[in-house]
Amino acid sequence: MAGLCEGGNESPGSLKVISTASFIVDEHGNRINVNANVYRQVIERFQGDLITFCELNNLDLGQQVFQQDGATAHTGRGNLTLLQELFPGRVISRGSDFPYPARSPDLSL
């Protein structure tokens, strides 16, 4: 997966997903650049991980928010549509209902 999924400490029942690279590493250790198709696969895998995480921790999936930066692979029409289906009204991203400013301190490390 492109990021790390962990339980956050900010508030009870929070979930934090951290992704800091423009590439992922496959099961053979090969570096794969992230384009829209690769990112969609990451989202689809993340969906299953998120559902499992919420079930194991007795969290309401309908209360989770998805936040991402404005990378082209992230904001393609198909990927934003998929995210908006998974997180209706709770996607924070360029091109979504809740745009996030570029170089936000919350997303820039």
Beta strands, then each sheet from edge to edge (+ up, - down):
strand 1: 4-7
strand 2: 15-18
strand 3: 23-25
strand 4: 31-33
strand 5: 66-67
strand 6: 91-92
sheet 1: 1+ 2-
sheet 2: 3+ 4-
sheet 3: 5+ 6+
end
